[in-house]
Amino acid sequence: MFGSKSLAARFKKRGFNYIFLTMADKGHSVTGSPMHDNLDMILWFIDRYVYQGKHWQLDATLKDQNAPVEKGGSVWGVVE
């Protein structure tokens, strides 16, 4: 009911700004990795959405072709 995909759909419907990334072929092992592995993207988000005042909705799927496939998908989102 309140998973990341459900929340992204609600944010989109209500016109909220957000970035929603799905990690393809990954399980919950990647849950904490965005804060460590994607710092550049987080800073990009802050610059564009906060400082530049952009009003974007971004949905993307990231697939690492070199990484092993894990059972279950995992998602994370950054919301303004």
Beta strands, then each sheet from edge to edge (+ up, - down):
strand 1: 18-23
strand 2: 57-62
strand 3: 74-79
sheet 1: 2+ 1+ 3-
end
